[in-house]
Amino acid sequence: MNKYTQEQFDKLLVDEHGRKKCPSGNYEGIYVFPEWCSFGEGCSFGKWCSFGEGCLFGKWCSFGERCSFGGGCSFGEWCSFGEGCLFGAECSFGEGCLFGAECSFGEGCLFGKWCSFGERCSFGEWCSFGKWCSFGEWCSFGERCSFGGGCKAISPLWAFVYEPPFETEGKIYPPLQTREYWEERLGFSLTGCYSDIEKILEPKLPEILKRTDLTRCERRILESWL
């Protein structure tokens, strides 16, 4: 596979639609890419790369940590991304893509089935996930995201009045901005970090769960803390 220098990349031709046509290769020595680039299959990119809007990538491409992508970028199947990558709105990903921890996605992103996300990833509104996607601890989601069957999250952050539409493992964590709501619903103060709240909540949970006025979402969250 060819390894491209900045000079070689700059000389690549642009098609009639204004896209720079970039063949399969190693682009790890290049850090800034303009918008509307089109890359072949199996391309590799280093850390801290930056891509403009509307770039297209074939399947099996790999990216180092802390890369950033403008809105409307599209990725083929089985692409992989390092930690802390940032994606603009309405990016789309084929099935089986892998993402490191602390990646962030804008609203309206689309993901194929079998995608896997590391811990503390965050997603904007209206994101859509195919079947059997998996999420590491402390991931957060915007409103009106949709999930295919078989998706699972470990200890997600959940801020909404409807229950998570996916399987969960471990505690479901209400974000800190919902503290006032939960204090009002439970009738006592929730101070400190989550470990402090757990100490306050744990002895009270059996009695709280006897209440008949809890919503399905509230009950599911509270039961996850047992």
C-alpha positions as CSV (number, residue, x, y, z in Angstrom):
1,M,0.0,0.0,0.0
2,N,1.4,3.4,-1.0
3,K,2.3,5.9,1.7
4,Y,1.4,9.4,0.6
5,T,3.3,12.6,1.5
6,Q,1.6,16.0,1.7
7,E,3.1,16.9,-1.7
8,Q,1.7,13.7,-3.3
9,F,-1.7,14.3,-1.7
10,D,-1.9,17.8,-3.0
11,K,-1.3,16.6,-6.6
12,L,-4.3,14.1,-6.5
13,L,-6.9,15.0,-9.0
14,V,-10.4,16.5,-8.4
15,D,-13.4,15.0,-10.3
16,E,-16.2,16.8,-12.0
17,H,-18.1,17.1,-8.7
18,G,-15.2,18.8,-7.0
19,R,-14.1,15.8,-5.0
20,K,-10.4,15.0,-4.5
21,K,-10.1,11.3,-5.5
22,C,-7.8,9.6,-3.0
23,P,-6.9,5.9,-3.7
24,S,-6.4,3.3,-1.0
25,G,-3.2,4.0,0.9
26,N,-1.4,5.2,4.0
27,Y,-2.1,8.8,4.8
28,E,-0.5,8.8,8.3
29,G,1.9,11.6,7.4
30,I,-0.9,14.1,6.6
31,Y,-2.9,15.9,9.2
32,V,-5.3,18.3,7.5
33,F,-7.6,17.2,4.7
34,P,-10.0,19.6,2.9
35,E,-13.8,19.0,2.5
36,W,-15.3,16.6,-0.1
37,C,-12.4,14.2,-0.2
38,S,-13.1,10.6,-1.3
39,F,-10.9,7.8,-0.1
40,G,-10.7,4.2,-1.1
41,E,-10.9,1.0,1.0
42,G,-8.5,0.2,3.8
43,C,-6.9,3.6,4.1
44,S,-5.0,4.4,7.3
45,F,-4.7,7.8,9.1
46,G,-2.7,8.9,12.1
47,K,-3.5,10.8,15.2
48,W,-5.0,14.3,15.4
49,C,-6.2,14.3,11.7
50,S,-8.8,16.9,10.6
51,F,-11.2,16.4,7.8
52,G,-13.6,18.9,6.2
53,E,-17.3,18.3,5.5
54,G,-18.7,15.7,3.2
55,C,-15.7,13.4,3.0
56,L,-16.2,9.8,1.9
57,F,-14.3,6.8,3.2
58,G,-14.4,3.2,2.0
59,K,-14.6,0.2,4.3
60,W,-11.9,-1.0,6.6
61,C,-10.3,2.5,7.0
62,S,-8.5,3.2,10.3
63,F,-8.0,6.4,12.2
64,G,-5.8,7.3,15.2
65,E,-7.0,9.1,18.3
66,R,-8.4,12.7,18.5
67,C,-9.3,13.0,14.8
68,S,-12.1,15.4,13.8
69,F,-14.6,15.3,11.0
70,G,-16.9,17.8,9.5
71,G,-20.6,17.2,9.0
72,G,-22.0,14.8,6.5
73,C,-19.0,12.5,6.3
74,S,-19.7,8.9,5.3
75,F,-17.7,5.8,6.3
76,G,-17.9,2.2,5.0
77,E,-18.1,-1.0,7.0
78,W,-15.7,-2.0,9.7
79,C,-13.9,1.3,10.0
80,S,-12.0,1.9,13.3
81,F,-11.4,5.1,15.3
82,G,-9.2,5.9,18.2
83,E,-10.1,7.7,21.4
84,G,-11.6,11.2,21.5
85,C,-12.6,11.5,17.8
86,L,-15.1,14.3,17.0
87,F,-17.8,14.0,14.3
88,G,-20.1,16.7,13.0
89,A,-23.8,16.3,12.3
90,E,-25.3,13.8,10.0
91,C,-22.3,11.5,9.5
92,S,-23.1,8.0,8.5
93,F,-21.2,4.7,9.3
94,G,-21.5,1.2,7.9
95,E,-21.9,-1.9,10.0
96,G,-19.3,-3.1,12.4
97,C,-17.5,0.2,13.0
98,L,-15.4,0.4,16.2
99,F,-14.9,3.6,18.2
100,G,-12.6,4.3,21.2
101,A,-13.5,6.0,24.4
102,E,-14.8,9.6,24.6
103,C,-15.8,10.0,21.0
104,S,-18.5,12.7,20.3
105,F,-21.1,12.7,17.6
106,G,-23.3,15.5,16.3
107,E,-27.0,15.2,15.8
108,G,-28.6,13.0,13.1
109,C,-25.7,10.5,12.8
110,L,-26.5,7.1,11.4
111,F,-24.8,3.8,12.5
112,G,-25.1,0.4,11.0
113,K,-25.5,-2.8,13.0
114,W,-22.8,-4.2,15.2
115,C,-21.1,-0.9,15.9
116,S,-19.2,-0.8,19.1
117,F,-18.4,2.3,21.3
118,G,-16.0,2.8,24.1
119,E,-16.8,4.5,27.4
120,R,-18.0,8.1,27.8
121,C,-19.1,8.6,24.1
122,S,-21.7,11.2,23.6
123,F,-24.4,11.5,20.9
124,G,-26.5,14.4,19.7
125,E,-30.2,14.3,19.0
126,W,-31.9,12.1,16.3
127,C,-29.0,9.6,16.0
128,S,-30.0,6.2,14.7
129,F,-28.3,2.9,15.6
130,G,-28.7,-0.5,13.8
131,K,-29.1,-3.8,15.6
132,W,-26.7,-5.2,18.2
133,C,-24.7,-2.0,18.8
134,S,-22.8,-1.9,22.1
135,F,-21.9,1.0,24.3
136,G,-19.2,1.3,27.0
137,E,-19.8,2.9,30.4
138,W,-21.1,6.4,30.9
139,C,-22.3,7.0,27.3
140,S,-24.9,9.7,26.9
141,F,-27.6,10.2,24.2
142,G,-29.5,13.2,22.9
143,E,-33.3,13.2,22.6
144,R,-35.2,11.1,20.0
145,C,-32.3,8.7,19.2
146,S,-33.5,5.3,17.9
147,F,-32.0,1.9,18.5
148,G,-32.3,-1.4,16.7
149,G,-32.9,-4.7,18.5
150,G,-30.2,-6.2,20.6
151,C,-28.4,-2.9,21.5
152,K,-26.8,-2.8,24.9
153,A,-25.2,-0.2,27.1
154,I,-23.2,-0.5,30.3
155,S,-24.2,2.0,32.9
156,P,-25.4,4.7,30.6
157,L,-26.3,8.3,31.4
158,W,-30.1,8.8,30.9
159,A,-31.9,12.1,31.2
160,F,-35.3,11.4,29.8
161,V,-38.8,10.6,31.1
162,Y,-39.1,7.5,28.9
163,E,-37.0,4.4,29.7
164,P,-33.9,3.5,27.7
165,P,-35.0,1.6,24.5
166,F,-32.1,-0.8,24.8
167,E,-30.7,-3.4,27.2
168,T,-28.6,-2.1,30.1
169,E,-26.1,-3.6,32.4
170,G,-25.2,-2.0,35.7
171,K,-26.5,1.2,37.1
172,I,-28.4,3.7,34.9
173,Y,-27.1,7.2,35.9
174,P,-29.3,10.2,35.8
175,P,-27.1,13.2,34.7
176,L,-26.3,15.8,37.2
177,Q,-28.7,18.3,35.6
178,T,-31.6,16.1,36.6
179,R,-30.6,16.2,40.3
180,E,-33.4,18.7,41.2
181,Y,-36.0,16.6,39.5
182,W,-35.0,13.4,41.4
183,E,-34.8,15.3,44.7
184,E,-38.3,16.4,44.2
185,R,-39.5,13.0,43.3
186,L,-37.7,11.2,46.1
187,G,-38.3,13.8,48.8
188,F,-34.7,14.1,50.1
189,S,-31.4,15.8,49.1
190,L,-29.0,14.1,46.8
191,T,-25.6,15.7,47.5
192,G,-22.1,14.9,46.3
193,C,-20.9,12.6,43.5
194,Y,-22.6,9.3,42.4
195,S,-20.8,7.3,45.1
196,D,-22.1,9.7,47.7
197,I,-25.6,9.5,46.3
198,E,-25.4,5.7,46.3
199,K,-24.8,5.7,50.1
200,I,-27.8,8.0,50.6
201,L,-30.1,6.0,48.3
202,E,-29.2,2.4,49.0
203,P,-30.9,2.0,52.4
204,K,-34.0,3.8,51.2
205,L,-34.5,1.9,48.0
206,P,-36.6,-1.0,49.2
207,E,-39.2,1.4,50.6
208,I,-39.1,3.7,47.6
209,L,-39.8,0.8,45.2
210,K,-43.0,0.1,47.1
211,R,-44.4,3.3,45.8
212,T,-47.2,3.1,43.1
213,D,-46.6,6.5,41.6
214,L,-43.2,5.8,40.0
215,T,-43.1,5.9,36.2
216,R,-41.7,2.9,34.3
217,C,-38.6,4.9,33.6
218,E,-38.1,5.9,37.2
219,R,-38.6,2.4,38.4
220,R,-36.2,0.9,35.9
221,I,-33.5,3.5,36.9
222,L,-34.0,2.9,40.6
223,E,-34.0,-0.9,40.3
224,S,-30.7,-0.7,38.4
225,W,-29.2,0.7,41.7
226,L,-30.1,-2.4,43.7
